[in-house]
Amino acid sequence: MSIDFRPTWMNEELDLFRDNIARFLDNEVAPQDEAARKQGHVGHAIWRRAGELGLLCIDVPEQFGGGGGDFRHEALFDDQMARRGLTGMATSVHSIVAQYFVHHGTPEQQRMYLPKLASGELVGAIAMTEPGGGSDLQSIRTRAERRGDAYIINGAKTFITNGYLAGLVLLVTKTDTTQGARGISILIVETNNCAGYKVGRVLDKMGMKSQDTAELFFDEVTVPASAVLGGVEGQGFFQLMSDLPYERAIIGVTAAAAIEGALEMTLAYTRERNAFGKPLFDFQNTRFKLAEIAAIAKATRAFVDRCVEDQVAGKLDTVTASMIKMWATEQQGKVMDECVQLFGGYGYMNDYPIARMFADARVQRIYGGTNEIMREVIARGL
Ligand SMILES: Cc1cc2nc3c(=O)[nH]c(=O)nc-3n(C[C@H](O)[C@H](O)[C@H](O)COP(=O)(O)OP(=O)(O)OC[C@H]3O[C@@H](n4cnc5c(N)ncnc54)[C@H](O)[C@@H]3O)c2cc1C
């Protein structure tokens, strides 16, 4: 393909880093993907291996065991996974957890947890959504009650990415039920040997089969008072809001990469497969569809690149981040649908990455704040 989709923010150092990621994904992650899809998670060993190779928490300062890079390094990992149709390691969530420690953790919390997240010893999850609702965060019911020097936690969370493998859960709780946003605190829960903590089902999803998504239950779980992220109660909602652009930009990055990956796969397939005595690519309909997809890919790339650059510069605002999340994921949905069509019946077979990428794309419009909530946020900025 002669069209240039190289991100504006790439450089030689990032090229080498991307090649390292690609080697790891092609040689170590992809061969295990089918087994991971069957069991619904990738297991702990691959997380530790990624840590060993310096591929986790790449944008965390070196003093905490991280890679000392920036958002571009982290974005590259998610980009490389998405364009291959690999979803098993939710490094995006893991990195977001690390960012909460970088931005809001006390020095002691940073020292205690960041090195373990960077090495893959602990897999991180963030648990906001409850069976009763996800969009309306302020009405969560998981309660953390202060008793002496501890908090006693009761409640349930669902749809939690990395939930099954997580050794560290950032748990969004109500510490004061009389308050709205100011009653919310994030508690750090170490799950190993944690009395009263239970992982429920690893949920059976439409797509992203190798990524674990689980229910979590808390029954009189006790954590020390020092487990409040940042050490001050009532800051949870504001901590969550301040890191939203990071998460939304990452979702945009994965959407752009998946679009480019699907375009490449579909170009290769339609050039190779014949119908009526000529390659599918030679039919005008195929060429026109692929031309439209290429234009969408280019536009998405331009918008995503701008957001990545802004995020690196610390100036990506919530409204723009919500735009990229909403817009790029909707382009991704359309493109996957068109590509499946161009693959014909094979596009519907799970043996083909394009079928899996179609199913994987659907959730991009739901998690990380639904695209309806994104529209609300954008509209408020008008
Ligand atoms: C695979 C997967 C992974 C996930 N990972 C995580 C995770 O790691 N951590 C976590 O905490 N959560 C996670 N989630 C949960 C996800 O963030 C929620 O599903 C999402 O926020 C929507 O919440 P809900 O499912 O309760 O839907 P609801 O909030 O019940 O919404 C249902 C529908 O109503 C619409 N709606 C709601 N409010 C409004 C409104 N004000 N205006 C217009 N429309 C509205 C929504 O857009 C949606 O279409 C994950 C979900 C999935 C499927």
The ligand as a MOL file (V3000), in Angstrom:
LIG
                    3D

  0  0  0     0  0            999 V3000
M  V30 BEGIN CTAB
M  V30 COUNTS 53 58 0 0 0
M  V30 BEGIN ATOM
M  V30 1 C -15.8680 -5.6790 27.5510 0
M  V30 2 C -16.1650 -4.6400 28.5760 0
M  V30 3 C -15.1330 -4.1870 29.3930 0
M  V30 4 C -15.3920 -3.2460 30.3870 0
M  V30 5 N -14.3890 -2.8820 31.2470 0
M  V30 6 C -14.6880 -2.1250 32.3300 0
M  V30 7 C -13.7140 -1.8680 33.3510 0
M  V30 8 O -12.5600 -2.2930 33.2480 0
M  V30 9 N -14.0950 -1.1460 34.4290 0
M  V30 10 C -15.3390 -0.6540 34.5840 0
M  V30 11 O -15.6210 -0.0250 35.5990 0
M  V30 12 N -16.2960 -0.8680 33.6370 0
M  V30 13 C -15.9940 -1.5870 32.5240 0
M  V30 14 N -16.9540 -1.8320 31.5680 0
M  V30 15 C -18.2830 -1.2840 31.7530 0
M  V30 16 C -18.6090 -0.1620 30.7860 0
M  V30 17 O -17.8520 0.9660 31.0580 0
M  V30 18 C -20.1320 0.0630 30.9240 0
M  V30 19 O -20.7720 -1.0550 30.3400 0
M  V30 20 C -20.5860 1.3600 30.2820 0
M  V30 21 O -20.0780 2.4600 30.9700 0
M  V30 22 C -22.1170 1.4490 30.2300 0
M  V30 23 O -22.6910 1.1650 31.4690 0
M  V30 24 P -23.8910 0.0980 31.5380 0
M  V30 25 O -23.4420 -1.1520 30.8650 0
M  V30 26 O -24.3300 -0.0170 32.9440 0
M  V30 27 O -25.0200 0.7090 30.6550 0
M  V30 28 P -26.1080 1.8510 31.1140 0
M  V30 29 O -25.4100 2.9150 31.8650 0
M  V30 30 O -27.2250 1.1090 31.7730 0
M  V30 31 O -26.5390 2.3690 29.7030 0
M  V30 32 C -27.4140 1.6410 28.8360 0
M  V30 33 C -27.6910 2.5050 27.5930 0
M  V30 34 O -28.2990 3.7390 28.0040 0
M  V30 35 C -27.5400 4.8090 27.5050 0
M  V30 36 N -27.5390 5.9290 28.4540 0
M  V30 37 C -27.2600 5.9020 29.7910 0
M  V30 38 N -27.2920 7.1440 30.2890 0
M  V30 39 C -27.5980 7.9670 29.2690 0
M  V30 40 C -27.7610 9.3820 29.1470 0
M  V30 41 N -27.5920 10.2060 30.1720 0
M  V30 42 N -28.0760 9.8800 27.9140 0
M  V30 43 C -28.2290 9.0790 26.8550 0
M  V30 44 N -28.0760 7.7450 26.9080 0
M  V30 45 C -27.7520 7.2020 28.0980 0
M  V30 46 C -26.1330 4.2820 27.3410 0
M  V30 47 O -25.3940 5.0700 26.4240 0
M  V30 48 C -26.4120 2.8840 26.8330 0
M  V30 49 O -26.6520 2.9240 25.4630 0
M  V30 50 C -16.7080 -2.7260 30.5390 0
M  V30 51 C -17.7220 -3.1520 29.6820 0
M  V30 52 C -17.4630 -4.0940 28.7300 0
M  V30 53 C -18.6090 -4.5640 27.8710 0
M  V30 END ATOM
M  V30 BEGIN BOND
M  V30 1 1 1 2
M  V30 2 1 2 3
M  V30 3 2 2 52
M  V30 4 2 3 4
M  V30 5 1 4 5
M  V30 6 1 4 50
M  V30 7 2 5 6
M  V30 8 1 6 7
M  V30 9 1 6 13
M  V30 10 2 7 8
M  V30 11 1 7 9
M  V30 12 1 9 10
M  V30 13 2 10 11
M  V30 14 1 10 12
M  V30 15 2 12 13
M  V30 16 1 13 14
M  V30 17 1 14 15
M  V30 18 1 14 50
M  V30 19 1 15 16
M  V30 20 1 16 17
M  V30 21 1 16 18
M  V30 22 1 18 19
M  V30 23 1 18 20
M  V30 24 1 20 21
M  V30 25 1 20 22
M  V30 26 1 22 23
M  V30 27 1 23 24
M  V30 28 2 24 25
M  V30 29 1 24 26
M  V30 30 1 24 27
M  V30 31 1 27 28
M  V30 32 2 28 29
M  V30 33 1 28 30
M  V30 34 1 28 31
M  V30 35 1 31 32
M  V30 36 1 32 33
M  V30 37 1 33 34
M  V30 38 1 33 48
M  V30 39 1 34 35
M  V30 40 1 35 36
M  V30 41 1 35 46
M  V30 42 1 36 37
M  V30 43 1 36 45
M  V30 44 2 37 38
M  V30 45 1 38 39
M  V30 46 1 39 40
M  V30 47 2 39 45
M  V30 48 1 40 41
M  V30 49 2 40 42
M  V30 50 1 42 43
M  V30 51 2 43 44
M  V30 52 1 44 45
M  V30 53 1 46 47
M  V30 54 1 46 48
M  V30 55 1 48 49
M  V30 56 2 50 51
M  V30 57 1 51 52
M  V30 58 1 52 53
M  V30 END BOND
M  V30 END CTAB
M  END
